[in-house]
């Protein structure tokens, strides 16, 4: 029965596409248009200091973080408001993550991890607003965040341990003949960190939004049966809300892992 229902629905979708589709050659869907960076005040010129839609949505993400963590919790009431409750929940969640993953001696670097986490959460969530720009879908944004983490933890490792930080690349538990080979692999994987750290976030945010745009194009083309792609859009949108938080969590927890390596480099 399930197979029969599937094929019936598929047949209805195809029939609807033939009978009710717009009278135009092909199906013009451009899922990547939503990621275009455009001048904020019109025109086509993009200079070094040109305010763009990306500038606007990055600024709004920063404003959101300030409103929640500074303005929303400034009262410090015994019976917290909704804003203060959310801020305290986020604070406790990230604090425990830093302590559990990187150790108690990493708690002093908690403000940096908290800032990264909250900024990415707000940037991801704001990107779900129709006609907005998902700033974290651009490698220029996520790459800078990843490089900040990479440079900081590398510098911290050398400041804390000096040349001893290189012990991170020397797998003392492995047989001696394999250690030089493993050291080369460890060095390569270490310098690939900012690439994987940034691409993971940007790729996930871009892919989800592109899929939603494709289904939106199908909904416009299928006419009477356009409700079927709309149901898919609703499901993917709910998934994207979850992904917005998961990707911020993944970015933050990887930062904690790298921080742990800087504080405790020996294998």
ABEGO torsion letter per residue (X at the ends): XAAAAAAAAAAAAAAAAAAABBBBBEBBBBAAAAABBBBAAEEABBBAABBBAAAAAAAAAAAAAAAAAAAAAAAGBABBBAAAAAAAAAAAAAAAAAAAAAEAAAAAAAAAAAAAAAAAAAAAAAAABBGBBBAAABAAAAAAAAAAAAAAAAAAAAAAAEAAAAAAABBAABBAAAAAAAAAAAAAAAAAAAAAAAAAAAAAAAAAAAAAAAAAAAAAAAEAAAAAAAAAAAAAAAAAAAAAAAAAAAAAAAAAAAAAAAABABX
